Structures are given as C-alpha cells and as structure tokens.
Amino acid sequence: MSYFTELAHQYIDGEWKSGSGSWDIIDFNPYDGEKLASVTVATVDEVDQAYRAAERAQRDWAATNPYARRLVFERALRIIQDREQEITEAIIAELGGTRLKAAFELHLAQEFLREAIQLALRPEGRILPSPVDGKENRVYRLPVGVVGVISPFNFPFLLSIKSVAPALALGNAVVLKPHQNTPVVGGGLVAKVFEEAGLPAGVLNVVITDIAEIGDALIEHPVPKVISFTGSDKVGRHVASVCAANFKHAVLELGGNSALIVLDDADLDYAVDAAVFSRFVHQGQVCMAANRVLVDRRVEREFTEKFVAKVRTLKVGDPADPETHIGPLINSSQAEAISTLVEQTVEAGATALVRGTTEGNLVAPTVLTGLAADAPVLSQEIFGPVALVVPFDGEDEAVRIANDTPYGLSGAVHTGDVERGVRLAQRIETGMIHINDSTVHDEPIVAFGGEKRSGLGRLNGESMVEAFTTQKWISIQHGRSGFPF
C-alpha cells in the first residue's frame, strides 16, 4: 500500500528519511499477512540527531505565544476529521482493529487534541508571600524541554497523541518511538498530521527502531527530561530504573488485571453487556480490559448463562467487515501465547464454558471458570480474548479477590445501589473504577493511571501539566536584606 510506504520512514528535524541500521522492521497486516512496508531501523546516531533537533527547536517553540501554538492543534484536529476514513483503514490494516475499535480510537484521539488546544493556555504561575520583608516570590510553570514518548501497539494513534499533543501544547519538543508492530499508525501518521498542521521542523521527531539496535539510548540520552512510556510492566520497570539512574522523570502507564464485579442486586442483562465489551473489545488487547469477571454466587448461574450466550454471538474474522467483533491479535507470538495459556489453565483443572479455536492470528473467545484460588492466570494480565468468571460470597470476598493481583489499573462494580457500589469501589486497590459501566474508559480531563505495577504518575487534564512542565522559583528583593556577615 503506497500510503504505508510513504509514512514508513524516520522523521527527523522535519525531514522524512531512511534509517541507517543494518536491518529492517517489516510491517505486516496481522489478519492476512500482507506486507505493508519495511522500515530500516534508526541507529543510536539517529536517535541523537532526533533529540538534538528537538533540543534546538524547543527554545523557539516554547517562546511562541501559546495562542499561536494552539492553532497547530486546531489544524491537526481538522486534518484528522477530514481523513477519518483513511486513518480508519490504516488502523484496520496495521493493527487488525475492527471498524468499531477504529471509530473508538479516532473519537478519543480527537477529544485529546481538543484538550491540547486548552492545555496551551493552562499553565499558571503563582506569587507567594515571604517571611522576609520586601521580598516577592514568583513560581513560574515552564516546559521541561524535551520529552521522549514510547507508545504501544494496541491503540497506537491515540496513545501517541495522548502524550505527544499535551507535551507539545505545553511548549516542549518531542521524540516519539512507536511500537515496531505499528510504526505507521503510531508514528509516521502522527508526524504527518502535525507536519501538515504547521508544527515547526524539529519540534516533533519520530524514530522507528528497536532495543536490539539502540539499547537504552532513547531513555539514557541526556536531552530528554521526561520519558512517557505506555506498555508492559516488565519493560516499564526497566524504563523506570534507567530513568532514575539518569535523573529523569518517568510517567508510566502499564498493564492491568481489572476486575468487573457483579453484585447480587445488579441488572444482569446490562452487566453482561458491559462485561462482554470490557473483556473482548479489540480482542482483549486493552490494558483496562476486564480479565476477571467476579459474580456473586447468588446470581452466578443466571449471569454466566447469559454471559456465555452473548460471547457465542461474537463474530470472529476480517476486521474490515463491519460485522466483525473479534479481529486478529497483533502477531503470531501473541496468538500462540494466548492459546498456550488457555491450554495450560484447562489442564490445571479449569472448565471451559466456551473454548475458542486459533487460526493464524485469529483467536476466538474463551470463557473459563472453576479456577483454583491460586491459579496463576488469576493474577496476571491476559492480552487476548479470554474471560475468567469467578464466583464470590459477599462483598468482603469480592474485595479480597479483586485485590489479589500485583496490578491496579481499572475496574467496575455493577449494582442496583449506586452508593453501595461506591463504598465497594473505595476498597479496591486501583487507580480507576467505574460504577455500572465497563472497565474501559479514558477521558481527557480526568486523571488516568494505575496503582501497584500498573504504573507511576497520572495523565490527562491537570495531570498533563504536572507531567510535562516544571516549576521555577524566582525571588525578588524589593528592599534590602540583612546579612549576618
């Protein structure tokens, strides 16, 4: 596809160029295996070029009137709206997203750009009193300088824009590294949108590469002051340690093992709809997905029958087909890992109420129950279409099971009594939880992030200002200070 060939390049200092590494990243369509493009990887030297370009360009960009900066984001928003169909087809082709998923991702990307327009004017300084006579304390809110952004493969367009746009709006320059499975949607496409929107050369750079080529150069480099990483907790732990060793601030949005809790007074039909969406949206490749569906034993039978019946209606196949609910996993390694996980869990004694088959990267939904309390699958993230139905007796047990995981990203509680749901939600160790809704939510002005191994820091709204700016204290002595010598 010429569209992929055009954007499958490095974007450094306003120029589209080939990398100079010794090997290529091959961009495949995960559904049919079609080769979309190949990208010669960027080297350590090209990472340095990108950061140096960002460092040079950032000074003038930060000095640009914020009312002028926000015009770039207004234009970027219009470009995405005008090319919505084109971007939809790219999402379908490169990451196997269904049309429903593509629409969901594009809608949120536009919402985050709208928020970036406002963020350009958000930073506010403060004047604080002093115990010293004649002294004035000013605290300025300034850009950190250059931000490194590393985005994942599951929502690459959205999750690149989610960090890139606010960082830019607040006066920073950015070097973006998309996931190697989604170099165009997560990288080249983002650069193209901002290039056409009039962002000055060097303010945003995209390097398509891999740790096998550059090691830790992207996060060790002396120029970036903040690294925003979205991905697995294993890699996030490494990013955090390297950032700490180099005195950088890390913003980490990592994995999850969310629980959707169905209490005995819930609307079961509605809870089923929410649970099926929460578990199977984008083939379960969502950090906020409901890995575990916890159901009060008093309604377990009725809920499970309805849940299984709805899961069986999900259509698996070509993501370009508007009627498809479940498209392919991102690659064969993921598909094989999910198939192996299901097989091992069943062999260990779990009951498969629905047992999905695997054809290529297409993995059909599986629903497991009858799990031992110490089953390893209950405490880990499952990045695929596998649901675990777990009964509980009373709220205390629901809380214990929900918290029995090293993760704490999202969750949901379904109940006929909203305040009962809130009381229960307050006991769950998670960064986000939703009453009578799905576990999968992201809104531009509400703090987004997790507890435990699900991340460090928050994004969205005022949290973006905290993440991508710093504070500087300038004091002024209008009189004369007295000194002891």
C-alpha positions in Angstrom: 0.0 0.0 0.0 1.6 3.3 -1.1 0.1 5.1 2.0 2.2 2.9 4.3 5.3 3.1 2.1 5.1 6.9 2.2 5.0 7.1 6.0 7.2 4.2 6.9 10.3 6.4 7.4 12.2 8.2 10.1 11.0 11.8 10.7 13.9 13.8 12.0 14.2 17.6 12.0 11.4 18.0 9.5 12.8 15.5 7.0 11.5 12.1 6.0 14.5 9.8 5.7 15.5 6.1 5.8 17.3 4.8 8.9 20.8 3.6 8.6 20.6 0.5 10.7 21.6 -2.9 9.4 18.2 -4.5 9.4 14.5 -3.7 8.6 11.3 -3.8 10.6 8.7 -5.5 8.4 5.2 -4.1 8.9 2.6 -6.8 8.4 -1.2 -6.9 8.3 -1.9 -9.2 11.2 -5.1 -10.5 9.6 -3.9 -11.7 6.1 -0.1 -11.4 6.5 0.2 -8.8 3.7 3.5 -6.9 3.8 2.5 -3.2 4.3 6.0 -1.7 4.4 9.6 -2.2 5.6 11.5 0.3 7.7 15.2 0.4 8.1 15.8 0.9 11.8 17.1 4.1 13.3 20.6 3.8 14.9 21.9 5.4 18.1 23.3 8.2 16.0 19.8 8.9 14.5 18.3 8.9 18.0 20.9 11.5 18.9 20.0 13.5 15.8 16.3 13.5 16.7 17.0 14.6 20.3 19.4 17.3 19.2 16.9 18.6 16.6 14.2 18.7 19.3 16.5 20.5 21.7 17.3 23.2 19.1 13.7 23.6 18.0 12.2 23.6 21.5 13.5 27.0 22.5 11.7 28.9 19.8 8.6 26.7 20.2 8.4 27.4 23.9 8.8 31.2 23.2 5.9 31.1 20.7 2.8 32.7 22.0 0.5 29.9 23.4 -2.4 31.4 21.4 -0.4 30.7 18.3 0.7 27.3 19.5 -2.8 26.2 19.9 -3.6 26.9 16.2 -1.5 24.0 15.3 -3.7 21.6 17.3 -6.8 23.2 15.8 -5.5 22.4 12.3 -4.4 18.9 13.4 -7.9 18.2 14.6 -9.4 19.3 11.2 -6.9 17.1 9.3 -7.9 14.0 11.3 -11.6 14.8 10.8 -11.0 15.3 7.0 -9.1 12.0 6.8 -11.1 9.9 9.2 -11.8 7.2 6.6 -8.2 7.0 5.5 -7.0 6.7 9.1 -9.6 4.1 9.8 -8.4 1.9 7.0 -4.8 2.2 8.3 -5.9 1.1 11.8 -7.6 -1.9 10.3 -4.7 -2.8 8.2 -1.8 -2.3 10.5 -3.1 -3.5 13.9 -6.1 -5.6 13.0 -8.6 -3.2 14.7 -12.2 -3.6 13.8 -14.2 -0.7 12.4 -15.8 -0.3 15.8 -12.4 -0.1 17.5 -11.1 2.3 14.9 -14.0 4.6 15.5 -13.5 4.4 19.2 -9.8 5.3 18.9 -10.3 8.1 16.5 -13.0 9.7 18.6 -10.7 9.7 21.7 -7.8 11.0 19.7 -9.9 14.0 18.6 -11.0 14.5 22.2 -7.4 14.6 23.4 -6.5 17.1 20.7 -9.4 19.3 21.8 -8.0 19.2 25.3 -4.5 20.0 24.0 -5.9 23.2 22.5 -6.9 24.2 26.0 -3.7 23.0 27.6 -1.6 25.5 25.7 -3.2 28.2 27.9 -3.4 26.2 31.1 0.0 26.7 32.9 -0.3 29.4 35.6 2.4 31.0 37.7 2.0 31.9 41.4 3.1 34.8 43.6 3.7 33.6 47.1 4.3 35.5 50.3 7.7 35.6 52.1 8.6 35.8 55.8 11.4 38.2 54.6 10.3 41.9 54.4 10.4 43.4 50.9 10.7 40.0 49.2 8.4 38.7 46.4 8.3 35.0 45.5 7.3 34.1 41.9 6.8 30.5 40.9 6.9 30.0 37.2 5.4 27.0 35.4 7.8 26.1 32.5 8.1 23.4 29.9 10.5 20.6 30.9 12.2 20.9 27.5 12.2 17.7 25.5 10.0 14.7 26.2 10.6 11.1 25.0 7.4 9.2 24.2 7.2 5.4 23.7 3.8 4.2 22.6 2.3 0.7 22.4 0.7 -1.3 19.6 -2.9 -1.7 20.8 -4.1 1.9 20.5 -1.1 3.4 18.7 -2.6 6.5 17.2 -4.5 7.5 20.3 -1.7 6.7 22.8 0.9 8.5 20.8 -1.3 11.6 20.5 -2.3 11.3 24.2 1.3 12.2 25.3 2.6 14.0 22.3 -0.1 16.6 21.9 -0.1 17.9 25.5 3.7 17.8 25.7 3.8 20.0 22.6 1.0 22.2 23.7 2.8 23.0 26.9 5.9 24.2 24.9 8.0 21.1 24.8 9.6 19.3 21.9 9.1 15.5 21.5 10.9 12.4 20.2 8.4 9.7 19.6 9.2 6.0 19.2 6.2 3.9 18.2 5.9 0.2 18.7 7.7 -1.8 16.0 4.4 -3.6 15.1 2.7 -0.2 14.4 5.3 2.1 13.0 2.9 4.0 10.7 -0.3 4.4 12.7 1.7 5.1 15.9 4.5 7.1 14.4 4.6 8.2 10.8 0.9 9.1 10.7 1.2 11.2 13.8 4.2 13.1 12.3 2.3 13.7 9.1 -0.7 15.2 10.8 1.4 17.6 12.7 3.6 18.4 9.8 0.6 19.4 7.7 -0.8 21.3 10.7 2.2 23.6 10.6 4.3 22.4 13.5 7.8 23.7 13.0 10.5 21.3 11.9 12.3 19.6 14.8 9.6 20.1 17.4 8.3 16.6 16.8 10.6 13.8 15.6 9.8 10.1 15.1 12.3 7.3 15.3 11.3 3.8 14.3 13.7 1.3 15.8 14.1 -1.4 18.4 16.1 -2.0 21.6 18.1 -4.7 19.7 19.5 -1.8 17.7 19.8 1.1 20.1 19.7 -0.5 23.6 18.7 2.1 26.1 19.8 5.1 24.1 16.3 6.5 23.8 15.9 6.8 27.6 19.5 7.3 28.6 20.1 10.2 26.3 21.0 13.4 28.2 18.5 15.7 26.3 15.0 14.4 27.4 13.9 15.3 30.9 10.7 13.2 30.9 10.0 9.8 29.4 6.4 8.9 28.9 6.0 5.1 28.4 3.0 3.0 27.8 3.4 -0.7 27.7 4.1 -3.8 29.8 5.0 -3.6 33.5 8.2 -5.7 32.7 9.5 -3.1 30.3 8.1 -0.3 32.4 10.2 -1.4 35.4 13.3 -1.2 33.2 12.4 2.2 31.9 11.8 3.4 35.5 15.2 2.1 36.6 17.1 3.7 33.7 15.3 7.0 34.2 16.0 7.1 37.9 19.7 6.4 37.2 19.8 9.3 34.8 17.7 11.7 36.9 14.7 11.7 34.5 11.1 11.7 35.4 9.2 8.7 34.2 5.4 8.7 33.5 4.4 5.0 33.2 1.1 3.7 32.0 1.4 -0.1 32.3 -0.6 -3.3 32.4 -3.7 -4.3 34.3 -5.7 -7.2 35.6 -9.0 -5.5 36.1 -12.0 -7.0 37.8 -15.6 -6.3 36.9 -17.7 -7.1 39.9 -21.3 -8.1 39.6 -23.2 -7.8 42.9 -26.4 -9.7 43.8 -28.6 -6.7 43.0 -27.1 -5.8 39.6 -29.1 -5.5 36.4 -27.7 -8.8 35.0 -28.6 -8.1 31.3 -26.8 -4.8 31.5 -23.9 -6.2 33.4 -23.5 -8.9 30.8 -23.3 -6.3 28.0 -20.7 -4.3 30.0 -18.6 -7.4 30.8 -18.5 -8.7 27.3 -17.4 -5.3 26.0 -14.9 -4.9 28.8 -13.3 -8.2 28.1 -13.4 -8.5 24.3 -13.0 -5.0 22.9 -10.1 -5.1 20.5 -9.6 -8.8 21.1 -8.8 -8.1 24.7 -5.6 -6.3 23.9 -6.5 -3.4 26.2 -4.7 -2.7 29.5 -8.1 -1.7 31.1 -9.8 -4.9 29.9 -11.8 -6.9 32.5 -9.6 -10.0 32.8 -11.7 -11.2 35.7 -15.5 -11.2 35.9 -16.4 -11.6 39.6 -20.0 -12.6 40.2 -21.9 -13.0 43.5 -22.7 -16.7 43.8 -26.4 -15.9 44.3 -26.7 -14.7 40.7 -23.7 -16.7 39.2 -25.8 -19.2 37.3 -28.1 -16.7 35.6 -25.3 -14.3 34.9 -23.0 -16.9 33.5 -25.6 -18.4 31.2 -26.4 -15.0 29.7 -22.7 -14.1 29.5 -21.8 -17.3 27.7 -24.7 -16.9 25.3 -23.6 -13.4 24.4 -20.0 -14.4 23.9 -21.1 -17.1 21.5 -22.7 -14.4 19.3 -19.4 -12.5 18.8 -18.2 -12.8 15.2 -14.5 -13.5 14.6 -12.8 -12.7 11.3 -11.8 -9.9 8.9 -11.6 -6.7 10.9 -12.6 -4.8 7.7 -16.0 -6.4 7.9 -18.3 -4.0 9.8 -20.0 -7.0 11.5 -16.7 -8.4 12.9 -16.4 -8.1 16.7 -13.1 -10.0 17.1 -10.2 -9.4 14.7 -6.7 -10.8 14.9 -4.1 -10.5 17.6 -1.2 -8.3 16.7 1.2 -11.1 15.8 1.7 -14.9 15.9 3.6 -14.8 19.2 0.7 -13.2 21.0 -1.7 -15.7 19.4 0.4 -18.7 20.4 0.9 -17.3 23.9 -2.9 -17.0 24.5 -3.6 -20.5 23.1 -0.9 -22.0 25.4 -2.3 -20.1 28.4 -5.8 -21.5 27.8 -4.5 -25.0 27.3 -2.4 -24.9 30.5 -5.3 -23.4 32.5 -7.7 -26.1 31.4 -5.1 -28.9 32.0 -4.8 -27.5 35.5 -8.5 -28.0 36.2 -10.4 -25.0 34.9 -13.7 -25.6 33.0 -14.0 -24.1 29.5 -17.6 -22.8 29.1 -16.5 -21.5 25.7 -13.3 -22.9 24.1 -12.1 -20.7 21.3 -10.0 -22.0 18.4 -6.9 -20.4 16.9 -6.4 -19.9 13.1 -3.4 -17.8 12.3 -3.6 -14.7 14.4 -7.4 -15.1 14.9 -8.1 -16.3 18.4 -11.8 -16.9 19.1 -13.2 -16.1 22.6 -12.7 -18.4 25.5 -14.6 -18.3 28.8 -13.1 -20.2 31.8 -14.5 -20.9 35.2 -13.8 -23.3 38.0 -10.4 -21.9 38.6 -8.4 -22.8 41.7 -7.9 -19.8 44.1 -4.2 -19.9 43.5 -4.4 -20.3 39.7 -1.6 -18.2 38.2 -3.9 -16.9 35.4 -5.9 -15.0 38.0 -3.1 -12.7 39.0 -1.6 -11.9 35.6 -2.6 -9.7 32.6 -4.2 -11.6 29.7 -3.7 -9.6 26.5 -6.3 -11.6 24.5 -9.9 -12.8 24.3 -10.0 -14.9 27.4 -12.5 -14.2 30.2 -12.3 -15.7 33.7 -15.6 -16.0 35.6 -15.0 -16.2 39.3 -17.9 -16.6 41.9 -17.7 -14.9 45.3 -19.7 -15.0 48.6 -20.3 -11.5 49.8 -18.6 -8.2 49.4 -15.6 -8.9 51.6 -14.6 -11.9 49.4 -15.2 -9.8 46.3 -12.7 -7.2 47.5 -10.2 -9.8 48.6 -10.3 -11.5 45.1 -10.2 -8.2 43.2 -7.2 -7.0 45.2 -5.3 -10.3 44.9 -3.2 -9.2 41.9 0.0 -7.1 41.5 -1.9 -4.8 39.2 -4.3 -2.0 39.9 -5.4 -0.1 36.8 -9.1 -0.1 36.3 -12.3 -1.9 37.4 -16.1 -1.8 37.6 -18.9 -2.6 40.0 -22.4 -3.4 39.0 -25.2 -2.9 41.5 -28.7 -1.6 41.9 -27.5 0.7 44.7 -25.0 3.3 43.4 -23.7 4.2 46.9 -23.2 0.6 47.7 -21.1 0.4 44.6 -19.1 3.5 45.6 -18.4 2.0 49.0 -17.1 -1.2 47.5 -15.1 0.7 44.8 -13.3 2.6 47.5 -11.9 -0.7 48.9 -10.5 -1.8 45.5 -6.7 -1.1 45.1 -6.9 0.5 41.7 -6.3 3.9 40.0 -9.7 4.0 38.3 -13.0 2.2 38.8 -16.5 2.7 37.3 -19.9 2.1 38.8 -22.4 0.4 36.4 -20.2 0.7 33.4 -17.4 -1.0 31.6 -13.8 -1.1 32.8 -12.5 0.6 29.6 -12.7 4.4 29.8 -10.4 7.3 29.1 -11.5 10.9 29.3 -9.3 13.9 28.5 -9.7 15.9 31.8 -9.9 13.0 34.3 -6.7 11.7 35.9 -5.7 8.4 34.2 -3.3 6.0 35.8 -2.8 3.0 38.0 -1.6 1.7 41.3 0.9 -1.1 42.1 2.5 -2.5 39.0 0.1 -0.6 36.7 2.2 2.5 36.6 3.6 5.7 38.1 2.0 9.1 37.7 -1.1 10.3 36.0 -2.0 11.7 32.6 -5.0 13.8 31.4 -6.2 17.2 32.4 -4.2 19.0 35.1 -2.0 15.9 35.4 -0.6 16.7 32.0 0.6 20.0 33.3 2.3 18.2 36.2 3.8 15.6 33.9 5.3 17.8 31.2 6.2 21.1 33.0 8.4 22.1 35.8 8.3 24.8 38.4 10.9 27.6 38.8 11.2 29.9 41.8 12.4 33.4 41.2 12.5 35.7 44.2 12.8 39.5 44.1 14.1 41.6 47.0 12.4 45.0 46.5 14.1 46.3 49.7 17.3 45.3 51.2 18.0 42.1 53.1 20.0 42.0 56.3 23.0 39.6 56.4 24.8 38.2 59.5 28.2 38.9 58.0 
